[in-house]
Amino acid sequence: MFQNVIILSIVLLSSATVKAQTVNKKQVAVQQTVENMFTALSNTDTAALKIFVTNNVRLYEYGQVWTIDTLIRKIVQARSIPDFKRTNSFEFVNTSIHQKTAWVTYYLQSIITRNGKEETVNWMETVILLKEKDQWKINVLHSTRLINN
């Protein structure tokens, strides 16, 4: 899996559009945390999810405030759907780091399959990460769903 993560990172970085910023190793580590959290969600892996978020993580989704417990409930619901599958792709717009705090803004596209239907959903999101014991963890995620016109 680690090899797949490295390959995915290289592909994403090399295919970035002109809008994307040039990134350094520290920024890549922050971005990888975001991708890893979504991989855990896609794999309905609650244990892995907890590795990439703080204990008091808050997600602001659809005008609601979600906690780690909300995310776990969503994962449990996804597990109950036999054909559930989610594939994510990212376009990182900006990654800033100041000491033990990082801010990342990105576009997220998810292709979600459930109950025999496939749906493509697009968001623009900003996350705030904190560095805890030399590991970046998501503390805040704000999400805006993008509607195709």
Secondary structure as GFF3:
##gff-version 3
##sequence-region A 1 149
A	DSSP	alpha_helix	2	14	.	.	.	ID=ss1
A	DSSP	alpha_helix	25	42	.	.	.	ID=ss2
A	DSSP	alpha_helix	46	51	.	.	.	ID=ss3
A	DSSP	beta_strand	53	61	.	.	.	ID=ss4
A	DSSP	beta_strand	64	66	.	.	.	ID=ss5
A	DSSP	alpha_helix	68	79	.	.	.	ID=ss6
A	DSSP	beta_strand	85	98	.	.	.	ID=ss7
A	DSSP	beta_strand	101	114	.	.	.	ID=ss8
A	DSSP	beta_strand	117	132	.	.	.	ID=ss9
A	DSSP	beta_strand	135	146	.	.	.	ID=ss10
###
